[in-house]
């Protein structure tokens, strides 16, 4: 089974738990209100190291792995296991900067176009996030909620 690792930043504002999600870049998601957790595949490195690397690549922020808390794992629709860590941090969404990828666009045109892997980041309440996040990632939001409710988040 393939594995991916990621980071779900969270913050508590006026007693309300919020999460930082990112919108995928490129033409397929241009007009879709779908958001996700910064994560990516890894093979031989440790999950926590892959999560930090992926977050730097997709969001442009440096994260200290010693400040991460294990949130949980969830099997995704593509049969990939996502392992997610959380961090209590207040990121400035306007400073988000993602790596890029190239794709032939429009299809069969022979033109290669470069897009950011993630084109924007935003803070959402958990209830907002559940309506916007990719379906397979809702379980991670629920696990974060449980940890918050049980007093395990720092």
N, C-alpha and C positions, 0 to 999 in steps of 0.2 A: 504494500500500500504506500502510495506517495504521501509525503508529509509536507506541511507548510507551518511556518511559525510567524507570529506577529505580535504587535503591541496595540493595546486598546487604552489610550490615555483617558483619564477621567478626572473630574473635579467636582467639588461640592460647593454650590453657590446658594446661599440663603437656605440651606438644608435640602437642596434639590440636587440629585445626582445627574451629572451630564457626561456625555461621552463625545470624543473626537472621532469623526469618521471622514473618509475621503471619497470623492467622486472619481470614478475611472475616466481617464482621458480617451481620446480617439473618437472616431465617427460612430461606433456602435452605441455608445452611451450618451452622445451629445445631447439628445432631447429626452433622456430618461432620468427620472428622479430616483436613481438607485445609488446607494452609498455602501461602503464597506470598511472593514478593519484593514489596516496596513499589514500585509503579510505576504510571504512568498515561500516557494519551495526550497528545500535544503536536502542534502544527502548525508555527508559525513560529519559536518560540524554539529555542535550542540544546539539544541532548539533555541536556547536563550541568546546565543551568539548570532544565529540566523535572524532572530526577531529584531535584534539591534541593527544588524546590517540592512535588513529589508526596510526598517523604519527610516534609516538614513537615506537610502536610495529613493523611497517613495514619498517621503515627507520633507526630507532635507534637515531634519533635526537630529542632534546627537543626544543619545539617551545613555545614562549610566546604568548598566545592567544590575548593579547592586541595589538599585532603587525599585526594581521590578518585583511584582507579586504575581505568582501563578494564578491565573483566573480559571482556566480549564481547557479541555479539548472537546472537539466536536467533529463528527464525521460529516463531510460536506457532500453535496449532491454528486460531485464528480468523483466520489469514492476516495477522497483525499482526507487525511486526518489533519485538522488545524489545531495547533497548540498555541494558546494565547496567554500573554502576560499583560498585566496592567501596571499603570504608573499614575500616581496623583500628581498632575502637572497642569499648569495653565499655559497652553501653547497659543501663540498669536497666529491665527489662521492666515493672515495676510503675508506671513513670512514662509509659508509652505512652498517648497520647491521640489519637484519630482524629477527623476530621471526620464528619459524619453525612449520611444521605440519607433521603428519604421514599419510601415504597412503599405501595400499596394492599394492606392485609393484614387478614384473609384476602382472597384474590382475589375480586373482584366484590362485596365487602362495602360499598364506598363509604367505608371507614375508612382514613385515611392514618396510617401509623405511622412514626416516626422511629427509625432504627437507626444505630449507628456503622458507617462503611465497613469498618473493621477492628476487631474486638472484643478482641483480645489479641495480644501478641508473646511470643516464646519463643526461647531459644537451643537449637540442636540440633547434634549432631555431623553430619558430612557423610553418614554412612551412615544415621542417623536421618532426616535431612532428605530424602534420596532416597525414603524410604517415605511421606513426608507431603506433599511439595511437589506442585503441579500438574504433571502429566506433561510439559507443554511447557517447563517451567523446569528440568528435570533437566540439560539441556545446559549451562546457566549454572553449576550446581554443579560439573559436571565440568571446565569451563574454570577455575573458581576453584581446584579441586584441582590441576589441571595447573600453574597459576601458583605455588601453594604448594610443590608438589613440585620445581619448577624454581628456586625461590628468588627469585621476582619480587615476592612480597608484602612490603610494609613493615610 
